[in-house]
Amino acid sequence: MNILVLYAHPVETSFNAGLHKVIVERLTAAGHAVDDCDLYGENFDPRLTRAERLGYHDQRGPGDAVADYVERLQRAEALVLSFPVWNYGYPAILKGFFDRVFLPGVSFRLVDGKVQPTLHNISKLAAVTTYGGSRFRAMLMGDPPRKLVNRMLRATIKPGAPVSYLAHYSMNLSTDGTRKSFMAKVAAGMDAF
């Protein structure tokens, strides 16, 4: 299976970097073709430009600034997101990826003003994430990242595709034991992916 891994963390020595490494290693060991998209490593620019916004509904083409990313997304058969939750949301670089790459004609089309999802090439979706605060605190805020994965992204990909959301909450209070346990859970999830 061709799997696009979208990774969004700027620190190569972080726990998130360790999770990302496990994700890529386990998926590769399972025989998958992994397209490892390190958004910081690739210096992805998350800013939607004025010209991009003005041409948002135009036909996509090879001259688009994000054409390579669009191609990678459309080539993928599965998607794995690896990111920390910051301020109850995605890191800006990952949010910018969605803004600039999940475009009309790419992830959806508009028919009579209604959105029709088109990323049916994606038949599996997983998110691996960490939160500084507790699950309770995230729930009080509505846990936007979890909702975006389980609702918006789920609705965009192939209907009925399995979606998993693996989260380590309370990173501010984590221990070697809790981090090791979560790392093992992620490894098992990727082995079974």
C-alpha positions in Angstrom: 0.0 0.0 0.0 1.2 3.5 -0.8 1.1 5.5 2.5 1.6 9.2 2.8 2.9 10.1 6.3 2.4 13.8 7.1 4.7 14.8 9.9 4.6 18.2 11.6 7.1 18.9 14.4 10.1 21.2 14.2 12.4 19.5 16.8 14.3 16.4 15.7 14.9 15.2 19.3 11.3 15.5 20.5 9.0 12.7 21.5 7.0 13.4 18.4 10.1 12.8 16.3 10.5 9.4 18.0 6.8 8.6 17.2 7.4 9.6 13.6 10.4 7.4 13.4 8.5 4.4 14.8 5.6 5.1 12.3 7.9 5.1 9.3 10.0 2.1 10.4 6.9 -0.1 11.2 5.0 0.7 8.1 8.1 0.1 6.0 8.9 -3.2 7.8 5.3 -4.3 7.0 6.0 -3.9 3.3 4.3 -0.6 2.6 5.7 2.0 0.3 6.0 5.1 2.6 6.1 8.6 1.3 7.5 10.4 4.4 6.5 14.0 4.1 8.3 15.9 6.9 6.7 19.3 6.5 9.4 21.1 8.5 12.2 19.1 6.9 10.8 20.0 3.4 10.4 23.6 4.4 6.7 23.6 3.4 5.3 27.1 3.4 1.9 27.0 5.1 0.9 30.5 4.0 -2.0 30.6 1.5 -1.0 33.5 -0.8 -3.3 36.1 -2.2 -2.9 34.6 -5.7 -3.8 31.1 -4.4 -6.9 32.4 -2.6 -8.0 34.3 -5.7 -7.5 31.2 -7.9 -8.8 28.8 -5.2 -11.6 27.5 -7.4 -9.6 27.3 -10.6 -8.6 24.1 -12.3 -5.4 22.6 -10.7 -2.4 22.2 -12.8 1.4 21.3 -12.9 2.2 25.0 -12.5 0.6 25.3 -9.0 2.9 26.0 -6.2 1.8 22.9 -4.4 1.5 20.6 -7.4 4.0 18.1 -6.0 2.1 17.8 -2.8 -1.2 17.4 -4.6 0.4 14.6 -6.7 1.7 12.9 -3.5 -1.8 13.1 -1.9 -3.5 11.7 -4.9 -1.0 8.9 -5.3 -1.5 7.8 -1.7 -3.8 4.9 -0.8 -3.6 5.6 3.0 -2.7 8.6 5.1 -1.0 8.8 8.5 -0.8 12.1 10.3 1.9 12.6 13.0 1.7 15.9 14.9 1.4 17.5 18.3 -1.7 19.4 19.4 -0.8 23.0 20.1 -3.4 25.5 21.5 -6.1 22.9 20.9 -5.3 22.7 17.2 -3.0 21.5 14.5 0.5 23.1 14.2 0.3 26.0 11.7 2.4 24.1 9.2 -0.1 21.2 9.1 -3.1 23.5 9.0 -1.5 25.3 6.1 -1.0 22.0 4.3 -4.8 21.4 4.5 -5.5 25.0 3.4 -3.1 24.8 0.4 -3.3 21.2 -0.7 -6.9 20.0 0.1 -8.3 22.0 -2.7 -11.4 22.0 -5.0 -10.6 19.4 -7.6 -8.2 17.6 -5.3 -10.0 16.6 -2.1 -13.5 17.7 -3.1 -15.5 19.2 -5.9 -18.4 21.7 -5.8 -21.5 20.6 -7.5 -24.4 23.1 -7.5 -22.8 24.7 -4.4 -22.5 21.4 -2.5 -19.3 19.7 -1.5 -18.6 16.2 -2.9 -15.5 14.5 -1.4 -13.1 13.1 -4.0 -10.1 11.6 -2.0 -11.5 8.1 -2.5 -8.0 6.9 -3.2 -7.4 7.1 0.6 -8.8 3.9 2.0 -7.2 4.1 5.5 -6.5 7.0 7.9 -4.6 7.2 11.1 -3.6 10.1 13.4 -0.8 9.9 16.0 -0.7 12.9 18.3 0.3 14.3 21.7 -1.4 16.8 23.9 0.2 18.8 26.7 -3.0 18.8 28.7 -5.4 16.1 29.8 -8.1 14.5 27.8 -10.7 16.2 30.0 -9.3 19.6 29.3 -9.2 18.8 25.5 -12.9 17.6 25.7 -13.9 20.9 27.5 -12.5 22.7 24.4 -14.3 20.3 22.1 -11.1 18.5 21.1 -10.9 20.1 17.6 -8.1 18.0 16.2 -9.9 14.7 17.1 -13.1 16.1 15.5 -11.4 17.2 12.4 -9.8 13.8 11.9 -12.9 11.7 12.8 -15.4 13.9 11.0 -13.9 16.2 8.3 -11.1 14.0 7.1 -13.2 10.8 7.4 -15.9 12.5 5.2 -13.2 13.4 2.6 -11.7 10.0 2.0 -13.2 6.7 0.7 -16.6 6.1 2.3 -16.4 3.5 5.1 -12.6 3.7 5.4 -11.2 2.8 8.8 -10.0 5.8 10.9 -7.9 5.6 14.0 -6.9 8.3 16.4 -4.0 7.5 18.8 -3.4 10.3 21.3 -1.1 10.6 24.3 -2.7 13.2 26.6 -1.1 15.0 29.5 2.4 15.1 28.0 3.2 17.8 30.6 2.9 15.1 33.3 4.2 12.2 31.2 6.8 9.8 32.5 9.2 7.4 30.8 6.6 4.7 31.5 3.6 6.5 29.9 5.7 7.5 26.9 7.1 4.0 26.4 3.5 2.5 26.7 2.2 5.0 24.1 5.2 4.3 21.8 4.3 0.5 22.0 0.7 1.3 21.2 1.7 3.3 18.1 4.1 0.5 17.0 1.3 -2.1 17.3 -1.1 0.2 15.4 1.3 0.6 12.6 2.1 -3.1 12.5 -1.6 -3.7 12.0 -2.1 -0.9 9.6 
